[in-house]
């Protein structure tokens, strides 16, 4: 769900994404599962974490005019 919100622009680049605790509260999932959500998004390059500040949406590659991602 967080990935979908990033991809559809609900969370634009440089916007803070929900914390692990917020994900737990919103989706009713276990702590380990919420941590895996953050880890997976970081691994895919969709978010980055600034220690002490939180996690934010990364700049996503823009498509070129010919449809190939830069």
ZAZARO-614119 format. One line per field, with one value per atom (N, C-alpha, C, CB): residue number from 1; chain; atom name; x negated, z negated, y. Coordinates in pm, 1 decimal. Each point is the difference from the previous one (the first is absolute). Glycine has a CB too. Layout:
num = [NUM|...]
cadena = [A|...]
atomo = [CA|...]
X = [X|...]
Z = [Z|...]
Y = [Y|...]
//
This chain:
num = [1|1|1|1|2|2|2|2|3|3|3|3|4|4|4|4|5|5|5|5|6|6|6|6|7|7|7|7|8|8|8|8|9|9|9|9|10|10|10|10|11|11|11|11|12|12|12|12|13|13|13|13|14|14|14|14|15|15|15|15|16|16|16|16|17|17|17|17|18|18|18|18|19|19|19|19|20|20|20|20|21|21|21|21|22|22|22|22|23|23|23|23|24|24|24|24|25|25|25|25|26|26|26|26|27|27|27|27|28|28|28|28|29|29|29|29|30|30|30|30|31|31|31|31|32|32|32|32|33|33|33|33|34|34|34|34|35|35|35|35|36|36|36|36|37|37|37|37|38|38|38|38|39|39|39|39|40|40|40|40|41|41|41|41|42|42|42|42|43|43|43|43|44|44|44|44|45|45|45|45|46|46|46|46|47|47|47|47|48|48|48|48|49|49|49|49|50|50|50|50|51|51|51|51|52|52|52|52|53|53|53|53|54|54|54|54|55|55|55|55|56|56|56|56|57|57|57|57|58|58|58|58|59|59|59|59|60|60|60|60|61|61|61|61|62|62|62|62|63|63|63|63|64|64|64|64|65|65|65|65|66|66|66|66|67|67|67|67|68|68|68|68|69|69|69|69|70|70|70|70]
cadena = [A|A|A|A|A|A|A|A|A|A|A|A|A|A|A|A|A|A|A|A|A|A|A|A|A|A|A|A|A|A|A|A|A|A|A|A|A|A|A|A|A|A|A|A|A|A|A|A|A|A|A|A|A|A|A|A|A|A|A|A|A|A|A|A|A|A|A|A|A|A|A|A|A|A|A|A|A|A|A|A|A|A|A|A|A|A|A|A|A|A|A|A|A|A|A|A|A|A|A|A|A|A|A|A|A|A|A|A|A|A|A|A|A|A|A|A|A|A|A|A|A|A|A|A|A|A|A|A|A|A|A|A|A|A|A|A|A|A|A|A|A|A|A|A|A|A|A|A|A|A|A|A|A|A|A|A|A|A|A|A|A|A|A|A|A|A|A|A|A|A|A|A|A|A|A|A|A|A|A|A|A|A|A|A|A|A|A|A|A|A|A|A|A|A|A|A|A|A|A|A|A|A|A|A|A|A|A|A|A|A|A|A|A|A|A|A|A|A|A|A|A|A|A|A|A|A|A|A|A|A|A|A|A|A|A|A|A|A|A|A|A|A|A|A|A|A|A|A|A|A|A|A|A|A|A|A|A|A|A|A|A|A|A|A|A|A|A|A|A|A|A|A|A|A|A|A|A|A|A|A]
atomo = [N|CA|C|CB|N|CA|C|CB|N|CA|C|CB|N|CA|C|CB|N|CA|C|CB|N|CA|C|CB|N|CA|C|CB|N|CA|C|CB|N|CA|C|CB|N|CA|C|CB|N|CA|C|CB|N|CA|C|CB|N|CA|C|CB|N|CA|C|CB|N|CA|C|CB|N|CA|C|CB|N|CA|C|CB|N|CA|C|CB|N|CA|C|CB|N|CA|C|CB|N|CA|C|CB|N|CA|C|CB|N|CA|C|CB|N|CA|C|CB|N|CA|C|CB|N|CA|C|CB|N|CA|C|CB|N|CA|C|CB|N|CA|C|CB|N|CA|C|CB|N|CA|C|CB|N|CA|C|CB|N|CA|C|CB|N|CA|C|CB|N|CA|C|CB|N|CA|C|CB|N|CA|C|CB|N|CA|C|CB|N|CA|C|CB|N|CA|C|CB|N|CA|C|CB|N|CA|C|CB|N|CA|C|CB|N|CA|C|CB|N|CA|C|CB|N|CA|C|CB|N|CA|C|CB|N|CA|C|CB|N|CA|C|CB|N|CA|C|CB|N|CA|C|CB|N|CA|C|CB|N|CA|C|CB|N|CA|C|CB|N|CA|C|CB|N|CA|C|CB|N|CA|C|CB|N|CA|C|CB|N|CA|C|CB|N|CA|C|CB|N|CA|C|CB|N|CA|C|CB|N|CA|C|CB|N|CA|C|CB|N|CA|C|CB|N|CA|C|CB|N|CA|C|CB|N|CA|C|CB|N|CA|C|CB|N|CA|C|CB]
X = [-81.9|81.9|-86.7|180.1|-288.6|-88.7|-62.9|-47.5|5.1|-57.5|99.9|-142.3|266.2|103.5|15.1|121.2|-124.3|13.8|-118.2|131.1|-249.1|-117.1|16.5|-148.1|184.1|9.7|112.4|-92.0|202.9|110.8|-11.3|143.1|-250.9|-23.0|64.3|-16.1|85.4|55.9|-111.7|188.7|-302.0|-121.2|-100.8|42.6|-50.6|-95.7|-143.9|178.3|-275.5|-140.6|-28.2|-61.3|-26.4|-45.7|107.0|-152.0|265.4|104.4|-26.3|166.6|-144.0|-18.4|105.3|-97.5|52.8|92.1|30.5|-90.5|199.5|35.0|-113.4|241.7|-257.9|-100.3|46.2|-71.6|-18.0|34.8|119.8|-241.1|239.6|110.6|130.5|-163.7|157.6|120.8|54.0|-83.1|-6.7|41.2|68.7|-191.2|133.9|59.5|141.5|-227.9|242.0|130.5|100.9|-115.8|75.0|92.4|43.1|-106.4|11.8|29.2|19.6|-129.3|101.5|19.3|-91.7|233.7|-358.4|-95.8|-105.2|37.9|-113.6|-103.9|-117.6|69.3|-142.0|-117.2|-99.5|31.0|-60.9|-97.9|46.5|-70.0|199.1|53.4|-12.1|159.3|-127.5|-11.1|-145.6|202.9|-294.8|-142.0|-42.8|-43.3|98.1|-32.1|53.9|2.9|110.2|54.0|-103.0|237.9|-287.0|-99.8|-127.1|93.7|-140.3|-122.8|15.5|-52.3|165.2|23.9|5.2|123.4|-55.8|9.0|-137.1|234.6|-317.0|-136.4|-81.6|12.4|-1.5|-76.5|36.4|-11.6|138.4|45.4|-33.3|182.5|-233.8|-35.1|119.0|-187.7|299.9|118.5|-1.8|127.2|-193.8|-11.8|-144.3|239.2|-270.7|-128.8|28.0|-128.0|37.7|19.3|-107.4|105.9|-62.3|-90.6|5.4|34.6|-144.4|1.2|49.5|-189.3|282.0|56.2|110.3|-218.1|239.1|102.2|114.3|-177.2|147.2|102.6|-36.5|168.6|-70.7|-19.2|79.7|-37.2|-21.2|55.4|2.2|-82.7|173.5|9.6|-121.0|254.9|-318.8|-114.2|50.7|-139.5|52.3|32.1|8.2|-115.3|225.5|16.4|-51.0|198.5|-256.9|-48.4|114.9|-186.9|162.7|102.2|-11.8|-1.0|115.0|-2.3|-42.5|180.8|-261.8|-38.2|114.0|-245.4|235.1|105.2|24.4|-61.7|-43.4|18.1|51.0|-182.5|218.1|57.8|-102.3|188.1|-317.5|-103.8|-33.0|-92.1|82.0|-29.9|-147.1|181.9|-206.2|-136.0|-68.6|69.0]
Z = [0.0|0.0|0.0|-121.0|45.8|-1.4|138.3|-247.8|308.8|134.6|97.9|-50.7|42.6|90.5|-19.4|-5.3|-117.9|-28.2|54.8|-205.5|202.7|58.9|151.5|-189.3|248.6|145.7|56.9|-15.0|-59.3|52.9|-36.4|-14.6|-57.1|-30.4|-128.1|239.2|-311.9|-129.1|-91.2|25.2|-20.4|-70.6|105.4|-196.6|226.6|101.5|-52.0|96.4|-6.5|-40.5|-112.7|232.6|-322.8|-116.0|-108.8|153.1|-137.1|-101.2|-100.2|164.7|-291.6|-102.8|16.9|-158.6|147.0|4.3|-143.0|225.0|-245.4|-135.6|-65.0|67.1|-195.5|-77.5|-19.3|-118.0|67.1|-30.3|-95.1|33.3|-135.2|-96.5|65.3|-181.7|272.3|70.8|91.0|-8.7|71.6|85.4|-85.2|161.2|-276.9|-90.9|-37.1|-89.8|55.0|-41.7|114.5|-168.4|285.7|112.5|56.0|53.3|-41.8|66.6|-95.3|190.1|-319.8|-97.3|22.3|-19.3|56.2|25.6|-110.4|248.7|-252.6|-100.8|25.3|-26.7|-79.9|9.8|102.8|-238.6|235.1|94.5|144.0|-173.0|196.1|135.2|44.7|-38.4|-50.1|33.0|27.0|-140.8|65.0|23.4|136.6|-248.2|287.1|131.0|112.2|-99.6|75.8|99.0|26.7|-75.2|-32.2|15.0|65.5|-202.4|158.2|56.1|149.6|-222.8|260.5|141.1|85.4|-69.7|20.4|75.2|14.0|-82.7|-24.2|8.5|101.1|-239.2|233.5|91.9|145.2|-177.1|203.3|135.4|41.2|-30.4|-62.3|31.4|2.3|129.1|-185.9|-1.3|-115.1|107.3|-216.9|-113.5|-47.2|-68.8|-6.6|-68.6|-141.0|216.4|-308.5|-139.9|-42.5|-48.0|-16.7|-60.2|-150.6|188.6|-248.7|-144.0|-80.1|32.9|-121.3|-85.5|64.7|-108.0|238.4|69.8|53.6|60.0|-17.1|54.8|137.8|-131.9|194.9|134.0|100.2|-94.8|212.5|100.5|136.0|-129.4|215.3|135.2|80.0|-11.9|79.2|85.6|131.4|-105.2|172.6|134.2|91.0|-38.8|107.3|90.4|138.3|-131.8|203.4|134.5|89.7|-28.3|108.2|91.7|132.3|-111.6|174.7|131.8|105.2|-70.1|161.1|111.1|100.4|-33.9|127.4|101.9|77.7|19.8|-4.7|76.0|-88.0|154.1|-280.9|-88.5|-77.2|155.9|-132.3|-70.0|-126.0|215.3|-327.4|-124.8|-3.2|-118.2|71.0|-8.6|-123.5|122.3]
Y = [-119.8|119.8|126.8|-127.3|127.0|116.4|17.2|-32.3|-78.6|5.9|60.6|-201.1|158.8|52.2|151.2|-223.0|267.6|143.3|79.1|-55.5|-4.7|66.1|6.4|-81.5|-30.8|-8.1|85.9|-229.2|244.4|80.8|147.9|-202.1|238.9|140.4|48.8|33.2|-120.7|40.3|48.7|-165.9|96.6|42.3|43.5|-158.8|287.6|45.9|-5.0|147.8|-134.4|-2.0|99.7|-69.1|26.0|76.3|14.3|122.7|-193.1|1.3|-111.9|96.5|-68.5|-101.8|-108.9|171.2|-295.6|-113.6|-41.9|-77.5|4.8|-42.1|-79.7|-3.8|27.3|-73.6|-143.6|211.7|-293.9|-138.6|-2.9|-72.5|156.8|2.4|43.7|49.6|45.2|43.5|-110.3|236.4|-310.7|-111.2|-107.7|48.1|-77.1|-97.6|42.8|-59.4|184.6|52.2|-1.2|143.0|-96.9|10.8|-135.6|217.0|-309.5|-126.4|-117.3|85.2|-63.8|-106.6|-119.1|73.3|-45.6|-107.6|-3.6|21.6|-128.9|-17.9|94.4|-240.0|267.6|88.0|-51.0|64.1|-192.9|-56.3|18.4|-168.1|154.1|16.5|145.5|-191.4|284.6|142.0|38.0|48.3|-105.9|26.8|-53.6|-9.3|-105.9|-56.3|88.2|-230.1|295.4|93.3|109.4|-47.7|110.7|106.9|-52.9|115.1|-230.6|-57.4|-26.5|-104.0|48.5|-30.2|125.1|-202.4|306.3|125.6|65.5|31.4|-40.3|54.1|-78.7|75.6|-208.4|-85.9|28.4|-176.8|206.6|30.6|143.0|-165.9|245.1|137.8|94.1|-88.9|46.1|86.1|99.1|-183.4|147.8|91.9|2.6|-44.0|146.5|9.4|48.6|47.4|-77.7|36.7|97.7|-222.0|328.1|98.1|-23.4|173.1|-220.5|-27.3|120.3|-159.7|132.5|104.4|81.6|9.8|-26.4|77.7|-85.7|161.6|-283.1|-87.8|-51.2|123.1|-184.1|-55.3|82.1|-231.4|249.5|89.4|-68.1|198.4|-154.3|-52.8|48.8|-5.3|-88.5|33.4|58.4|-183.8|254.3|48.2|-121.9|225.7|-241.7|-112.8|37.8|-82.2|-14.5|31.7|43.6|-164.5|266.0|49.3|-73.2|225.9|-250.3|-63.0|101.6|-161.1|114.0|85.7|3.4|-52.7|138.9|15.6|-129.3|241.3|-324.2|-123.8|-114.6|74.3|-43.0|-99.7|-82.6|-8.1|31.9|-71.1|77.9|-97.6|24.9|69.1|39.8|-128.5|250.2|52.6|-52.9|205.8]
//
